[in-house]
């Protein structure tokens, strides 16, 4: 049986956060906002507390239809200038709010929730590039990495899961049939975009970068310390999305098999990352990689594309090959190592192959 699409995002996000995050503490904001209420009952969504929180969520919806990031949109009411709201798909923004509103529609049937939900869906559909990818912000800035096809923070996979739910899940029964068809077509384009972005090294499929060029699909950098690379974190969510597709094509199966083989090749054995007291560090703590033959496997966040060597960088963008070679600020302020693919390799992929 295929995975349930309405739970896939929750599973992927929970696993990433449990494994040390996805590179930024700001990602937690979305999980602490409307996301935390999605498992509540329909009776709760029909009640006074949910309606109060829904007013807050609606107040943060931009005129374009999306929501800003790094703010708990359910906790406070936005009374500022609406032109200052910058909608995005980063850090869980927009899809989380739309899932919350969908629950409000199911519980109350109120037309304004339907209207605002459809506006948000229209924003997502309009933001998709013709080639199937999404920028981090829409409209995309011209001279910034935010215009690239964004897999970072699971942005694209989260959008695809949402669109699939809009077409198939009971929670989105209110979406007009024509819009459901459009959402399904957008999902299919997005999957094709994923397949086109998968990086080949010496003719062999591997994994994905956290960002890809919006025109020619080549891997691209983001922030100065996020170099062009193979991603040991974001690639996991992409593979999970591909494995969740019913009746996968031969091309999808090939992509998954190749990515899993790459995860195996990128496995780092015999090391452990520990926090040690260090008076030289501004925080008094320092992350150190130590040898430990009994340690469970780790993966680097970034790998050099041609060599498969783990990559690290400070804000100057200079590639380093050892965590100790970068400064205290980035060394201790980013998730450079994690166990992101472990559950995928040990349980999910074997079960998918059996199915």
N, C-alpha and C positions, 0 to 999 in steps of 0.2 A: 504494500500500500504506500502511496506517496505521503510525504509529510504534509501536515495541515498548513496551508499558507498563512492562516491567521495567527499561528503560533511560531512560525519560523523566525520572524524578526525578534520576538522576545527571547527565543533560544539563542540566536546568534549574538545578540547584544549582551545577554547575561554572561555568556561564555567569554566574550572579549573582556568585559569588565572584570570578571573573576580572574582572568589570566594576567591581570596587570594593566588593564585599560587599553585604549587605542591611541595613546600618545598625548592625551590632553585631559586634564582634570575637568575641563569645561564640558566634556561629554556627559558628566554626571548630572548636569543641570536638567537635561531633557528627561532622564530617568526619574528624577525627583519631582518633575512637574506632572502634567496630565497623564503621563505613562503609568504612574503609580496607582491610578484609579481604574484602569481598564479591566481589571479582573473583578470589579464590583458587580453586584447584581443589577438587573433591570429595575428592580424596585428602588435601589439606591439612586440610579440615574434619573428616576422620576421624582425624586425628593428635592427638598429645599436646598440642601448643601450642594448637590450636583448642579442645580440651576444657578446658584451663586457663583460657583467655580466656572460654569459655562459663560457667564457674563464676563468674567475676567479673560477667558480664552478668546472670546469674540472681540474684546477691546484691543487685543494685540494683533488681530489680523490686519495686514496691510491693505492698502487700496488695490494692490496688485493681486492679492488673494492668498499670499503665503504669510509665514510667521518668522520673527527674528530668532536668533539663537542665544544661548547663554543667559536665558531669563526663564524663570518659572512662570509661564503664562497663565497658570491656574491660580497662582497665589495672590497676585495683585491686579488691580484694575489700571489699565493704561489711560492716562488723561493728558498725555503730551501731544506734540505735533505729529500727526499721522505721517507726514512726509519724512519724518525721521526714522520710521520703521523700515528696516532693511530685511526683507524676507530672504530666506536661504533654505538649503537642504542639509546644511552642515549640522553636526552635533544633534541629530534627531529632529531638528526643527521642521515644522509644517506637517509631516506625516503623523506625528504624535497627536498634534491638535486635531487633525482631521479624523483620526480614529476616535478620539474623545467625542467629537461632535456627532459621529455616526452612532455612537451609543446613545447620545441625547435624542437623536432622531428616532431610534428604535423604541426608546422608553416613553417619549412624549409625543412624537409625530408633529411637532411644531414646525410650521413652514419656514421660519427664519433660520432654524438649524439646517434644514434642507437647502435653503438658498445659499447660506454661507459655506456649506460643505461642497456644493457644486461649484462655487466660485473657487475654492481651494483646489479642487480637482482640475478645473480648467487652467489654473495657474501651472500646475504640474505638467499637464499635456502641452501647453504652449511653450514651456521652458525646454522641452526635449529637442535636441538637435535632430536634424533630418536623418543623421546617421545612427540615431538611437541612443546617444549618450546624453548626459545632463551636466551642466556646469554646476559649480558650488552655489553660485548666486544667479538669479535671473531677474532682469536682463544681465548678461555676463559683462564684466568690465573688460575693456579691450586690452589693457596692458598689465594684466595680473594673472597669476597662476589660477585664480578662481574661475577663469573661463574654460579651463581644461576639463575633459571628461573626468569626473571625480568618483573614485572608488574609496577614497579616504573616508574614515568614519562610517563606512558601509553606506555612503549616500546613495549610490546608484542601485545597489541591491535592495535597500530599504524602499526606494521609490518603486522598483519593479514588484516587490511583494505587495505594496499597497495597491498598485494598479491591477494586479491579478485578483486581489480581494474585491476591488470595485466591480470586477466582471463576474466573480463567482461566489463570493461569500454572502450569506444571508444578511449580515450586518449592513450591507450596502444595497439592499433591495430597492431603496429609494432612488438610486441612480438611474436616469433614463436609459432605455435600451440602446439608443443610438450612442450615448456616451459610454456605455458598457463595451460596445463593439470597438469604439475608439481606444478605450483603455487596453483592450486585448491586443489591438494592433500595435499600440505603443510598447506593450510588454514584449511582443515578438521582435520588434526593432531593437529593443534594449538587449535582448539575449544575443541577437546577431552582432551588436556592437561589442559585447563582452568577448565573443569568439574572435572578432577581428583584432581586439586589443591584446590577446594572449601573446606573450613574447616568445619568439623563437631564438634559440641560441644554437648556432651551427646546424640550422635546419630542424632543430628539435623543439617542440612545444615545452614551455616551462610554466611560469606563473604570470602575475600581473604586477604592474607598478601601481602605486597609490593614485597616480594621475596619468592620463594619456592625452595626447594631442587631439584637439577637437576636429582637426582636419584630416591628418594622416595616421592617427592612432598610435604613433610612436610614444614610448614612455617619456614622461616629463617630470621635472622637479616641482616642488611646492615651496614651502618656506626654506630659508637658506640652509637649514640643517636637515631637510628632507630631500635627499638627493635622488636623481634618476636611479632606479634600482628595481630589483625584484622584491616584492613585499611578502614577508613571512606572516603578516597579520591580515591585511586586507584581502589577500588571495583566498583565505579560508572562507570568508563570507561569500565570495564569488562562487567557490566550488559548492558550498551548501545550496546556494540559489540554483545552480545548474542541476544538482542532484534532486532538487524538489520538483523538477519538471516531469509531468507525466509523459510517458512514451517518448523518452529522449531520442533525438536523432543520433545517427552514427557520429556526426561532428561533435555533438555535446558529449557523448560517451568518450570520444577521443580526448576532448579537452579536459574532462575530469580525470581520466586515467593518467594523462601526462602531468597534470598539476600534482596529483598525489605522488607520482614518481619523483617529481621535483622536491616536494616536501620531505620525502624520505632522504633524498640526496643532501638536503640542507640541514638535516638533523644535527644538532651539536651535543655530543655526549661527553660525559666526564667533567662537566663544569657546573658551577653554581654561582649565582649572584647573591652576595650578602651585603648587608649594611654594617659598616664599622664606624666607630667613633673616630673623628678626624678634626683636630683643632684648626686645621687650615681651611676647612670647608665653612662657608657662611652659615650653613645649617647645623654644623657640628657633626654631620653624618656624611658618609661617602660610600657609594656603591663600588664594590670590588668583585672582580671575577676570580674565583679560586678553583683549583683542581679538586674534584671529588668524584672518584670512580663510581660511587653509589648514587650519584645525583640522577634524578629523572631527566629525560631529554629536554633541551631548550631549542628555541629558534630565534634567530635575530630578526629584528623588525625590518631591516634592509639588507639586501645582498647585492654586491657588484654583479652586473649582468653577465659579463664575459667570464669572470673567474669564480663566481659563487662565494666570494669572501664576504663575511659580515662587514657592513659599512657603518661608520659613525661620523658625526660632524658637529662642530660648533656653529655658532651663528655666522661665522665667516664663510661657511660653505666649503671648507677644505676637507676632502675625504681623508678619513683615518681608518685604520684597520684594527684598532684595539680600543676598548672603552676607556682605558687609562690615559689615552692620548688626547682626550678632549677635556675641556675645563669642567670645574665643579658644577657650574650652573646647568649646562645641558646634560652632563653625566648623571646628575641626580634629579633632573626635572623632566625626564622623558622615558617612555617604556621601550628601551632598546632591546630587551630580551623578553620572551614570554613562551608559554606552552600552547599557543593558539591552535596549531594543527593536531594536537595530541588526541583529543576526543574524536576528531574527524578520522584520523588514521586507525585508531584502535577499535572504534565501534561503528561510526556512521558510514564510512566508505565500505567496509565489508558487508554491512547490512544492505546497502544500496546495490552492491554487486550481486548479492543473493536475489534481491527483488528483480 
